[in-house]
Amino acid sequence: MRQLLKFELYKIFKQRTIYLTFFLLLLFTTGFTYNYTPGWEKDMYREWEGQLTAEKVELADKQNTKFNEMVEKRIEEGKETLNGEFVNEREHTQGVIYEMIAFIKGSERQMENRYQEIEQKQDYNTELEKSMIQKVDVSNFAYNRGPTKIIEYTSLYSILITGCMLLIGLSATYTKEYSSGVDQYILSSSKGRSSLLWSKVLTGFIYTASVVIAWEIFNLTWNGIQYGFSGWSTPIQNIFEYYFSPYSFTMLEYHLIQLSFHLLAALSFALCIILVSSFCKNALTSFFINGAILAVPFMIVGGMTLPNWIEYLFSFSFFYIMQVEFFFAHFHTINLFGLPLLYPIVALIWLAVLSFAFVFAAKRMIQQKEVTL
């Protein structure tokens, strides 16, 4: 078994294609741009960091009004700065800070309004949502562009990098054995069939984890150098996509959950690829079938107007589970005999069922091949 595992790992990691593809994907995710964050920008945020008291919010609101009046006056008079804009970089940063504080207070008001709205309801999930909203605290303000960019990178590019790398690295897991005729020797041994399957599963897991760890290191390094690492203790509601989220996570807590969620979904998708590869004679066929499994739900949801319940069904496809964002951006539950189950929990159960089914089906597939020999 250990020798088989080593051999399977060698077959995957010796492919130069995966390294070239990985490099090109990382290069693409940079957008071919580098943003330098000057020290004075962080210093301007520090003046406002900490708990957003009523006095701070009132002061920010007054200064924002003055700021907007100043900009409008410059526009009327046509007074542009040296960079062709009506505000210089420091003034622009100051305006962003005022808007950010207003955004955070808006999120807080939204939570309060939502709580009052559902307080009169008696749905099966009302108490759960109320208890979650009560735990959310968005009053902590800090410069958090680094964590924000790292979370956004994970939501936007993780599916692209992990998806492509798994398709390229694992689609030929079994098809290579078929094309080379090695399968005839392996399948002639009763122990070889089972050991081969488990060695391929373990190899798929190691390869998948390696891919996720590799792009995460790049994500942390690339965005950390540009925007810094401060602000991990601020709430996820500071990010636009999570404005309505009822989850009381800091950015650090959420990013760890986000990564774990993505990795579990990627491992399950790796099992799916191995299964498809086990009944395909051609690597390209396996590649396109697995590619369709990953991408078609996104194409359908993105290209068609569907009833909400159908879109929610597609959200449990590999694409959306690996993207993670959908499951934590809003409050969603299913009714299990009167018990509300949060979508993230349902997704984890779904992944466990799928993974078991993929391994079981692959094992049956190999056993059937034994009979036909």
N, C-alpha and C positions, 0 to 999 in steps of 0.2 A: 504493500500500500504506500509506504513512504517513498519507495523508488518511483512508483507510478506518479505520485504527487510531484516529485522533483521533475520528472520528465514532462508532465503537463505544464508545470510552471515554466520550464525551459522553452517549451514550444510557443507559449504566448509571449513571454518577455524577450525572446530573441528576435521578434518581428520589428524591423526598423520602421515599418509603416505606422505603428502605434505611437512611437516617439515623435515622428514628423507630424502626424495628425494632431497630437496633443500640443506640440509647440505652436502650430498654426492656429489652433483654436484659442489658445491663451493670447496669442498676438491679436487675434480678431476681437477678443473681449476687451482689449485695452482701448479700442476705438482709435488707435494710433495717436493718442493724445496723452499728455502728462500735465496734471494740474498742480501747480505749486501753491501751497497755503502759507502765506507770510505769518510771522509770529505776531504782528500787531492785530491780525484778525482774531486770533484766539484770545488776545488780551482784551479786546472789545467785548467778547462774550463773557469774560470773567467778571466784568462789572455787574452782570445781571445773573450770574450763576447762583444756584441754591433754590430754596423754596420760593415760589412765586406768590408773594404776599399781595394783599389788596393794594397796598401802597405802590409796590413795584408795577403792578398791572396798570394802575391809574396813571403813573408817571410815563410808562411806555406808551399808553394810549394818547396822552397829551403830546408827547414828543413825536409820535407818528403823525398826528394831525399837522404839527408844524412842518414836519419833513415833507408831507404831501403838498402842503401849501407852497413850500419853497420850490419843489420840483415843478409844480404847475406854473409858478411865476417865471421860472427860467424858460420853460417851454414857450410861454407867451412872448417872452422877450428874445427868444432864440439864442440864449446864452449856453452854448455847449462847452464842455470841458475839453481838455487836450485829447482825450480818447474818443471824442465824437459823441459822447453821451451827455445827458444833462446832470449826471451826478458822478463824482469821482469814486474810486474803489472803496475808500473808507466810508463815504456817505452811503454807498450801495450796501455795504455790510451792515451799517447802522439800520438801514431800512429793513434788511432781511431779519435782523434781531427783533425789531418791533412786530413785524409780520409773524414771526415764529411764536412770540409770546401771545399774540392775538389768536393764532392757530391753536395753541395749547389750551387757552381758556375756552375757545370754541368747542374743543373736544370735551372739556369738562362739562360745559353746559349741555352738550349733546347727551352725555351720560345721564345727567340729572333729568333731562326731558324724557329720555327713554325709560328711566326708572319710574317716573310719574305716569307715563303712558301705560306701562304694563302692570302697575300696582293694582289697577282696577280689574285686571283680567284674571281668569282662573284656569288658564290652559295647563296642560300637563307639564310644561317646562318653565312656567312663570317663576316659580320659587328659585329654580336653578339660575336663571338669568339674573334675577334680583341679587342673589348672593354673590354672583360673579361681579356684577357692576359695583357693588358695595366695596369690593376689595381693590378696585382700580384707583390708583393715585397718580395723577398726571402733573402734580404741582412741582416736581423736581425739574429744574431747567439747567442745562449745561451745553457747552459746545460738544456736539455729538456727530459731526459729519463723518468721521471715520467709521464708527459702528453702523451708521445709516447706510453708507456706501457698501460696507461689507455684507450687510443683510440684503440690500438690493441686488448686489452682484450674485449672491446665492440664489435669490428668487429668479433672476433673469437668465443667468448663464449656466447655472448648474445642470439644468435639464439638457442644454445643448452639449456641454462637454461630456457629462456622464453618459448621455444617450448615445452620442457618436462613438465614444470610446468603447462602450459595451458592444455596440453593433459590430464595430471593426474587429475587436479583440475576441469576441466569443461566438460570432455567427458560424464560424467554421469548426466549432468544438468537436462535432462528430463527423461532419462532412469530409474532413481531411482523412479520417480513418477509412471512410467508404471509398474515396477516390484512390487511395493508395493500396487498398486491399488488406490493410493491417487488421481490419475488423474481423476478417475470417479467422485469424489466429487467436485474437482476444476472445471472440464469442465462442470458440471451441472449448474454452475452459469455464466451468461453472462458477469458480471463484473470481475469475478474471472479469466477468461481466459486471458483477456487483462492485468489485474494487475499482474498476475503471469509471463507473458512474460516480461513485463517491469522490474519487480523486478529481474528476472533472468539476463536481459541485464545489469542492473545497478550493480548487484552483480559481473557479469563477468568483467565489467569495473574496479570495485574497486579491485577485486582480481588481475587482470592483472597489474594495476598500482602499487599495493603493491609488486608484484614480481619484476617488473622493478626497483622500488625504492630500494628494499632490495639488489639486486645484485649490483646496482650502488654504494650503500654505502660500500659494501664489496670491490668492484673494487677500489674505491677511497682510502679506508683505506689500503688495502693490498699492492697496488702498490705505494701509497704515502709514506708508512712507508719504503718500500724498496728503492725507487728511488727519493723521494722528490716531491715537488709540484712546483718547479721553472720551467720556460720555457714556460708557457702557451701563451705568446705573440709571440712566434715564428710561422712561417707559416707552414701549413700542408705539404708543399712540402719538408719539412725536413724528413718526413716519406717516406720510400721507396715506399710503395704502392701508394702514391699520387704524385710521381715524375712528372707525366704528367698532374696533375690536373690544370685546368684553373681557379679554384675558389680561390678568394683572402681572404681566411679565416685564422685567427690565430687558434692555436690548441684549445683554449678555445671556440671560436665561433663555430668551427666545432664540437667539442664534444657535445655542447648544441644542435646543429642541429641534430647530429647523434642520440642522446638520444630521441629527440622529434620524429624524423622519425621512429625510432624503436618502440616507444610507440604507435604511430598511427597505424602502421602496426600490432602490437600485439593486439590492441583493435579490429581491423577489423577481425583478425584471431579468436579472442574470439567469435565474432558474428557468424563466420562460424561454429565454434564448436557447438555453441548453436543450430544453424539451423540443423546441421547433427544429433545432439542428439535428436531433436524434432521428427525425423522420424525413429529413431533406437529403437528397443525394448530392445537391449542388450548393456550394457556399453562397452564391448570389441569390438563389431562391430563399435560403434561410435569412439572408440579410434583408431582403425586401419584405418578407413576411413580418419579421420582427420590427422593421422600420414602420410598417403600416400599423402594427399593434400600438406602437408608441405615438405616432403622429396623427393618425386618422381622427381620434377623439378631439384633438385640438383643432383640426381643420373643419370638422363638423360644427363644433361649438362656435368657432371664430367666423365661419362662413355662412351659417344658417341661423334664422330666427326660430328658436325652439321654445316650447313651454318650459317653465322653470324646473319642473320635476324631471324632465329629460336631461336638461343641463346638469342638474344635481347628480343624476346617474353617471353622466360622463365624468364628473369631477372625481369619481372613484377609479378612473383609469390611471395607468402608470404615469402619464404625462403630468396630470394635475397633482397626484400624490407626491411625485418627485419635486414638483415646483413648491409645494407646501403652503404657499401664501393663502390659497382659498380657504383652508381649514381653520385659520386663525384670524382672518380679517373681519369676520362677522360671527354672529351667534347662530349656529345651525345645530339642530338635534334631530334624531329620529325617535319615534314613539314605540318603545318596546314594552307592550302591555302596560302602558301608563307610566313607564320609567323612561325619563329623557336620557338618551345617550348622545354625548357630544360627537360631532363628525370626526374629530381626530381619533377618538377611541374606536369608532366604527371602522375608520380607515385602517387602523392597526389590526383589528380583528380580520378585516377583509384581506389584508396582506398575508396574515398567517394562514388563512384558509387557502388562498391562491398558491402560496409557497408549498404547502403540503400537497395540494393537488398536482402541481407541476412535477414534484419529485416522484409522487406515486405514478403519474402517467408516464414519466420517463422510464421508470423501473419496469412498468408493464411493457413498454415499447421494446426495451432490451430483451425482456423475457420472450416476447413473441418472436423476436429475431432468432432466438435460440431454437424455437420449434421449427422454423423454416429452413434451418441449415441441414 
